[in-house]
């Protein structure tokens, strides 16, 4: 169907020296929370391809079902039961995805009280950029909640569809009405996903702008696919490529 756009972790080299006795500077603390939020979305990233693969398999089964006649009802039942099990697997992965997003947001929220510690005069720009970052993240999180709810509604309709296909006396009008509901539901999912992607893109750009406004020496390299490679002096991580939307309508 589609993949959600992802947080972009940045390649960071911290060259400013903080006084050991005073602890990390506010911008360093903010950096730590921002990049920890990226790590907490790892589970979210890991669910993307499996969800798409489950959707693909389910679509294949649906296509087989609609090409069968009622004389092959036993096969229709078998395929619809198999498709229903794939829906349950999708549900599990979507729930894991949401848990990951929720954990990342909880970590991100830790930067808000630290923003006030940024120096009013010397770090005015960084403070403004950090405040913009908070606003965008809140919008992104709200967009994800809407996406999750829309996807939940679509999944419930899918479950109903495969229950209907277990009925040998199923009327064509009833089936068509259910398919229409599913198609409308996934239209809402795609719309919500686009909004989430937009806020994610905006957030990634604003995070770079914030780092540039601080005394942190931040280096990063964009990959052609829109993600980036993240590393510190001791560790290297790779992000997933940007996603492409695919049509999910049942035909």
C-alpha positions in Angstrom: 0.0 0.0 0.0 2.4 2.6 1.2 5.2 3.4 3.6 5.3 6.2 6.1 8.1 8.7 5.8 10.6 8.3 8.5 12.6 10.4 11.0 16.0 11.2 9.5 18.8 10.5 11.9 21.8 12.8 11.4 25.5 12.1 11.3 26.7 14.0 14.3 30.1 15.0 15.4 30.0 17.0 18.6 33.1 19.2 18.8 32.1 21.7 21.4 33.6 21.2 24.8 31.2 21.3 27.8 32.5 21.9 31.3 32.4 18.5 32.9 31.4 20.0 36.2 28.4 21.7 34.8 27.1 18.8 32.8 25.9 18.8 29.2 24.8 22.1 27.7 21.1 22.5 26.9 21.6 22.0 23.2 23.5 18.8 23.8 20.7 17.5 26.1 18.1 18.4 23.4 20.2 16.6 20.8 20.3 13.4 23.0 16.5 13.4 23.3 16.0 14.0 19.6 18.3 11.2 18.5 16.9 8.9 21.2 13.5 9.5 19.7 14.8 8.4 16.3 16.1 5.2 18.0 12.7 4.6 19.6 11.1 4.8 16.1 13.2 1.8 15.0 10.3 -0.6 15.7 8.1 1.7 13.6 10.6 1.5 10.7 10.8 -2.3 11.0 7.1 -2.7 10.5 6.9 -0.9 7.2 8.0 -3.6 4.7 6.2 -6.4 6.4 2.9 -4.5 6.4 3.3 -3.8 2.7 4.1 -7.5 2.1 1.0 -8.6 4.0 -1.2 -6.2 2.1 0.2 -7.6 -1.2 -0.5 -11.2 -0.2 -4.0 -10.2 0.9 -4.7 -8.5 -2.4 -3.5 -11.6 -4.2 -6.0 -13.8 -2.2 -8.8 -11.3 -2.8 -8.1 -11.4 -6.6 -8.3 -15.2 -6.5 -11.6 -15.1 -4.6 -13.4 -12.8 -7.0 -12.3 -15.0 -9.9 -14.0 -18.0 -8.4 -17.6 -19.1 -9.0 -20.0 -20.2 -6.3 -19.4 -23.8 -7.4 -16.0 -23.3 -5.9 -17.3 -22.1 -2.5 -15.0 -24.3 -0.5 -12.0 -22.6 -2.1 -13.6 -19.2 -1.5 -13.9 -20.0 2.2 -10.3 -21.2 2.4 -8.9 -18.1 0.7 -11.1 -15.8 2.8 -10.0 -17.4 6.0 -6.4 -17.1 4.9 -6.9 -13.5 4.0 -8.5 -12.9 7.4 -5.4 -14.3 9.2 -3.3 -11.8 7.2 -5.5 -9.0 8.4 -4.8 -10.1 12.0 -1.1 -10.0 11.3 -1.4 -6.5 9.9 -3.2 -5.5 13.1 -0.4 -6.7 15.3 2.2 -4.9 13.2 0.2 -1.6 13.2 -0.1 -1.9 17.0 3.7 -2.3 17.3 4.1 0.6 15.0 1.9 2.8 17.2 3.7 1.8 20.4 7.0 2.8 18.8 5.6 6.2 17.7 4.1 6.8 21.2 7.5 6.0 22.9 9.3 8.3 20.5 6.9 11.1 21.2 7.3 10.6 25.0 11.0 10.9 24.6 10.7 14.0 22.3 8.5 15.8 24.9 11.5 15.8 27.3 13.1 18.6 25.3 10.3 21.2 26.1 11.5 22.2 29.6 15.1 22.3 28.3 14.4 24.8 25.6 13.9 27.5 28.2 17.5 26.9 29.3 18.9 28.0 26.0 20.6 31.4 26.4 18.1 34.2 25.5 20.7 36.4 23.7 23.3 34.1 22.3 21.0 31.3 21.3 17.8 33.2 20.4 17.7 31.6 16.9 18.2 28.1 18.3 15.5 28.6 20.8 13.1 29.8 18.1 13.9 26.8 15.9 13.5 24.4 18.8 10.0 25.9 19.5 9.1 25.4 15.8 10.3 21.8 16.1 8.0 21.2 19.1 5.0 22.6 17.1 5.8 20.4 14.1 6.3 17.3 16.1 2.9 17.8 17.9 1.3 18.2 14.5 3.1 15.1 13.2 2.0 13.1 16.2 -1.6 14.2 15.8 -1.5 13.3 12.1 -0.2 9.8 13.0 -3.1 9.3 15.5 -5.5 10.2 12.7 -3.7 7.8 10.4 -3.8 5.0 12.9 -7.5 5.5 13.5 -8.2 5.6 9.8 -6.2 2.4 9.3 -8.0 0.7 12.2 -11.3 1.5 10.6 -10.1 0.1 7.3 -8.9 -3.1 9.0 -12.3 -3.6 10.7 -14.0 -3.4 7.3 -11.5 -5.9 5.9 -12.4 -8.3 8.7 -16.1 -7.8 7.9 -15.5 -8.5 4.2 -13.8 -11.9 4.9 -16.6 -12.8 7.3 -19.2 -12.0 4.6 -17.3 -14.2 2.1 -17.8 -17.2 4.4 -21.5 -16.9 3.7 -22.7 -19.1 0.8 -25.9 -17.0 0.4 -24.1 -13.7 0.2 -25.8 -11.3 -2.1 -23.9 -9.4 -4.7 -25.3 -6.0 -3.5 -24.1 -6.7 0.1 -20.7 -7.6 -1.1 -20.4 -4.5 -3.4 -21.5 -2.2 -0.5 -18.8 -3.6 1.7 -16.2 -3.2 -1.0 -17.3 0.5 -1.5 -16.9 1.1 2.2 -13.4 -0.4 2.1 -12.3 1.7 -0.8 -13.7 4.9 0.8 -11.9 3.9 4.0 -8.5 3.4 2.4 -8.9 6.7 0.6 -9.0 8.3 4.1 -5.9 6.3 5.1 -4.0 7.6 2.1 -5.0 11.1 2.8 -4.0 10.8 6.5 -0.7 9.2 5.4 0.1 12.1 3.1 -0.4 14.6 5.9 1.8 12.5 8.2 4.5 12.3 5.6 4.4 16.1 5.1 4.9 16.8 8.8 7.7 14.2 8.9 9.5 16.0 6.0 9.0 19.3 7.7 10.2 18.0 11.0 13.4 16.5 9.5 14.2 19.8 7.8 13.6 21.8 10.9 15.7 19.5 13.0 18.6 20.2 10.7 17.9 23.9 10.9 17.9 23.7 14.7 21.3 21.9 14.8 22.7 24.5 12.4 21.6 27.3 14.8 23.4 25.7 17.8 27.1 25.5 18.6 27.0 21.8 17.8 29.1 20.8 14.8 26.6 18.6 12.9 27.5 16.8 9.7 25.1 14.7 7.7 24.7 13.3 4.2 21.5 12.9 2.3 21.0 9.6 0.5 19.4 9.7 -3.0 16.3 8.0 -1.6 15.7 10.8 0.9 16.8 8.9 4.0 20.2 9.4 5.5 22.9 7.4 7.1 23.5 8.1 10.8 26.7 7.6 12.7 28.6 8.8 15.8 32.3 8.2 16.4 31.4 4.7 17.6 28.3 3.6 15.8 26.6 3.6 12.4 23.0 3.1 11.6 21.0 3.1 8.3 17.6 4.4 7.8 15.0 3.1 5.3 14.4 4.8 1.9 11.5 7.1 1.4 8.3 5.4 0.6 6.0 5.3 -2.4 2.3 5.0 -2.2 0.4 2.3 -3.9 -3.3 2.0 -4.7 -5.0 -0.3 -2.1 -8.5 -0.2 -3.5 -10.2 -3.6 -3.8 -11.5 -4.2 -7.3 
